[in-house]
Amino acid sequence: MTSPVLVTGGTGRLGRRVVDGLVDSGCDVRVLARHEREMAPAVRFFMGDLRRGDGIDAAMSGVGTVVHCATSTKGDADATRILVTAAVQAGSQHLVYPSIVGN
Ligand SMILES: NC(=O)c1ccc[n+]([C@@H]2O[C@H](COP(=O)([O-])OP(=O)(O)OC[C@H]3O[C@@H](n4cnc5c(N)ncnc54)[C@H](OP(=O)(O)O)[C@@H]3O)[C@@H](O)[C@H]2O)c1
């Protein structure tokens, strides 16, 4: 069985599409965001705040790949730093960070 994929900001515009694609591909998908939204029943939601560092460890446990789609008007650098530290500590091997550039 493959390890879970964690999509930060999986309730956002880009994140929702990423989540749908991963679910369609048969992945075990987790979402981390501050507010729960309606999503596919197969998706496991973790409430957390990347800027504050809340809820990340539980969401990250056993995760092999992180797709970082969370963003807000301020603090993205700090949030990403906290996320990367948590991913390294959890032994997560891959982190995908989509760029706005070129889209
Ligand atoms: N939209 C596009 O067309 C597009 C294209 C290419 C690349 N991108 C890139 O993709 C990323 C996402 O963009 P988007 O347009 O999808 O943004 P968005 O719709 O504003 O979604 C942001 C997501 O991040 C979550 N979030 C915000 N602050 C958070 C925090 N402190 N902790 C945890 N989750 C947090 C939000 O949920 P909560 O508010 O509930 O926490 C939401 O799920 C950005 O890096 C952007 O540059 C976007």
The ligand as an SDF file (V2000), in Angstrom:
LIG
                    3D

 48 52  0  0  0  0  0  0  0  0999 V2000
   -5.2560   29.6380   -8.5560 N   0  0  0  0  0  0  0  0  0  0  0  0
   -4.4120   29.4670   -9.5990 C   0  0  0  0  0  0  0  0  0  0  0  0
   -4.7920   29.6040  -10.7720 O   0  0  0  0  0  0  0  0  0  0  0  0
   -2.9800   29.0560   -9.3520 C   0  0  0  0  0  0  0  0  0  0  0  0
   -2.2110   28.7090  -10.4580 C   0  0  0  0  0  0  0  0  0  0  0  0
   -0.9050   28.3010  -10.2680 C   0  0  0  0  0  0  0  0  0  0  0  0
   -0.3660   28.2830   -9.0020 C   0  0  0  0  0  0  0  0  0  0  0  0
   -1.1080   28.6700   -7.9390 N   0  0  0  0  0  0  0  0  0  0  0  0
   -0.4690   28.6290   -6.6130 C   0  0  0  0  0  0  0  0  0  0  0  0
   -1.1630   27.6370   -5.8780 O   0  0  0  0  0  0  0  0  0  0  0  0
   -1.1840   28.0190   -4.5200 C   0  0  0  0  0  0  0  0  0  0  0  0
   -2.6660   28.0560   -4.0560 C   0  0  0  0  0  0  0  0  0  0  0  0
   -3.3880   29.0850   -4.7320 O   0  0  0  0  0  0  0  0  0  0  0  0
   -4.9910   29.1200   -4.7070 P   0  0  0  0  0  0  0  0  0  0  0  0
   -5.4080   30.0870   -5.7360 O   0  0  0  0  0  0  0  0  0  0  0  0
   -5.5260   27.7060   -4.7560 O   0  0  0  0  0  0  0  0  0  0  0  0
   -5.2600   29.7370   -3.2400 O   0  0  0  0  0  0  0  0  0  0  0  0
   -6.6550   29.7880   -2.4210 P   0  0  0  0  0  0  0  0  0  0  0  0
   -7.8250   29.4220   -3.2860 O   0  0  0  0  0  0  0  0  0  0  0  0
   -6.6530   31.0870   -1.7050 O   0  0  0  0  0  0  0  0  0  0  0  0
   -6.5110   28.6140   -1.3500 O   0  0  0  0  0  0  0  0  0  0  0  0
   -5.6250   28.7290   -0.2710 C   0  0  0  0  0  0  0  0  0  0  0  0
   -5.7110   27.4730    0.5730 C   0  0  0  0  0  0  0  0  0  0  0  0
   -4.7470   27.5670    1.6140 O   0  0  0  0  0  0  0  0  0  0  0  0
   -5.3880   27.3370    2.8770 C   0  0  0  0  0  0  0  0  0  0  0  0
   -4.6520   28.1060    3.8860 N   0  0  0  0  0  0  0  0  0  0  0  0
   -4.4520   29.4520    3.9170 C   0  0  0  0  0  0  0  0  0  0  0  0
   -3.7170   29.7900    4.9980 N   0  0  0  0  0  0  0  0  0  0  0  0
   -3.4450   28.6250    5.6490 C   0  0  0  0  0  0  0  0  0  0  0  0
   -2.7330   28.3240    6.8500 C   0  0  0  0  0  0  0  0  0  0  0  0
   -2.1390   29.2860    7.6110 N   0  0  0  0  0  0  0  0  0  0  0  0
   -2.6210   27.0250    7.2340 N   0  0  0  0  0  0  0  0  0  0  0  0
   -3.2140   26.0440    6.4930 C   0  0  0  0  0  0  0  0  0  0  0  0
   -3.9030   26.2670    5.3580 N   0  0  0  0  0  0  0  0  0  0  0  0
   -4.0210   27.5450    4.9360 C   0  0  0  0  0  0  0  0  0  0  0  0
   -6.8460   27.8030    2.6580 C   0  0  0  0  0  0  0  0  0  0  0  0
   -7.7710   27.2010    3.5440 O   0  0  0  0  0  0  0  0  0  0  0  0
   -8.1440   27.9100    4.9760 P   0  0  0  0  0  0  0  0  0  0  0  0
   -8.3710   29.3690    4.6940 O   0  0  0  0  0  0  0  0  0  0  0  0
   -9.3560   27.1500    5.4360 O   0  0  0  0  0  0  0  0  0  0  0  0
   -6.9590   27.6450    5.8530 O   0  0  0  0  0  0  0  0  0  0  0  0
   -7.0690   27.2490    1.2420 C   0  0  0  0  0  0  0  0  0  0  0  0
   -7.3550   25.8600    1.2930 O   0  0  0  0  0  0  0  0  0  0  0  0
   -0.4810   29.3850   -4.4060 C   0  0  0  0  0  0  0  0  0  0  0  0
    0.8660   29.1470   -4.0250 O   0  0  0  0  0  0  0  0  0  0  0  0
   -0.5650   29.9120   -5.8120 C   0  0  0  0  0  0  0  0  0  0  0  0
    0.5000   30.7920   -6.0890 O   0  0  0  0  0  0  0  0  0  0  0  0
   -2.4050   29.0250   -8.0870 C   0  0  0  0  0  0  0  0  0  0  0  0
  1  2  1  0
  2  3  2  0
  2  4  1  0
  4  5  1  0
  4 48  2  0
  5  6  2  0
  6  7  1  0
  7  8  2  0
  8  9  1  0
  8 48  1  0
  9 10  1  0
  9 46  1  0
 10 11  1  0
 11 12  1  0
 11 44  1  0
 12 13  1  0
 13 14  1  0
 14 15  2  0
 14 16  1  0
 14 17  1  0
 17 18  1  0
 18 19  2  0
 18 20  1  0
 18 21  1  0
 21 22  1  0
 22 23  1  0
 23 24  1  0
 23 42  1  0
 24 25  1  0
 25 26  1  0
 25 36  1  0
 26 27  1  0
 26 35  1  0
 27 28  2  0
 28 29  1  0
 29 30  1  0
 29 35  2  0
 30 31  1  0
 30 32  2  0
 32 33  1  0
 33 34  2  0
 34 35  1  0
 36 37  1  0
 36 42  1  0
 37 38  1  0
 38 39  2  0
 38 40  1  0
 38 41  1  0
 42 43  1  0
 44 45  1  0
 44 46  1  0
 46 47  1  0
M  CHG  2   8   1  16  -1
M  END
$$$$
